[in-house]
Amino acid sequence: MKKMESGNSLESNSLEDIQFYSSHIHLYKAAGSKATQTDRRKALLKAVKDRHNASIDEKRGITELFSDTETNDEEEPMEGVCEGARRRRRKYADKLMLSEYFIERPDDLEHNWIFKLCPLGVRNLVVAHNRTTKAYNKNGVLQSEFESLLPGGAGNKCGSKFTILDCIFSPTTSVYYIIDILAWNSFSLVNCSTEFRFFFLKSKLEENHDITQKTKRHRYPFLDVIGRPAQLNLIEDVLSHFMENENEEKLDGVLFYHSEVDYRGGCTPLVGWLKPYMVPEILGIPVAAEYMSEKPENYTSLKDRVEKMKTAYSKTKTHKPRREKRIKDVEMVNIVDDLELD
């Protein structure tokens, strides 16, 4: 049994540099469009480069999320709604960067992509602020509140500092596995490339090793899910045998990140997802027999699976009224449903 390893400038100390919603969210949507996944990747990469080349980037603020400590922790009023029909939205909803199924293998996979082996668990946005740490699911519902050594979450004297992490929580071992980082000690990282974010996170956890340890006071350790270059020989090597990590976690699947993408809330083709049994079909490399045995009996191909999901989603969409002022996960058929995010 092999163990799963745990593994632009920073100009601002304020929350005003962070935004979770993409101004290019329309580019993520594939339904009703003839654009291929590859075309949409190219369009998004161009948008990323345009932002990085701009002398003044768009404001990416989340100051309002922290400005009023008396406000309901989970919900805030929606704009443009009359008092008599007040509706509320959860302020931490739709903030996570979500993947699409890796339907089309990128030509530059081995040169510009990074992969992570993800344990089975629940996707959480972890926010450390005001000397407490809170975990929210993808819908912005508070899941847990506790003390941690993360900056802002009781890990330093200044409660005004904040740290925001994209994690997978394992209920079986009570471990938060960090797959991405949005901010650390009030330094924004959402404008930084994937490669830099992963390097920064690894460095900070090495500098603050106690964060990765479980104690009586800090009952939830935070472990880094290491990123590796998406070279086919490396992927084949780690998936050629059935794998669990040091905490006996089951491998859920493989996430692929383009090395240049910045952190944007919503679904994006620049982050891909494959179940282990899908890897031979898409990447053309073998995986352990134990992974292939996990393939559902009715599974034929990934494209067929996505088409069935698209059909099912289209039927449900016609029965659901559109909600005002709500940014939804676009193209639900492409969002990873297998990661058990709910």
ABEGO torsion letter per residue (X at the ends): XBBBBBXXBBABABAAABBABBAAAAAABABGBABBAAAAAAAAAAAAAAAAABABBBBBBAAAAAABAABBAABBBBBGBBAABBBBBBAABGABBBBBBBABBBAAAAAABBBBBBBBEBBBBBBBBGGBBBBBBAAGBBABBBBBABBGAGABABAABBBBBBBBBBAAAGBBBBABBABBGGBBAAABBAAAAAAAAAAAAAABAAAABBBAABABBBBBBBBBBBBAAAAAAAAABBBBBAAGBBBAEBBBBBAABBBBBEBBAABBBBBAAAAAAAAGBBBBAAAAAABBAABABAAAAAAAAAAAAAAAAAABBBBBGBBBBBGAAABBAAAGAX
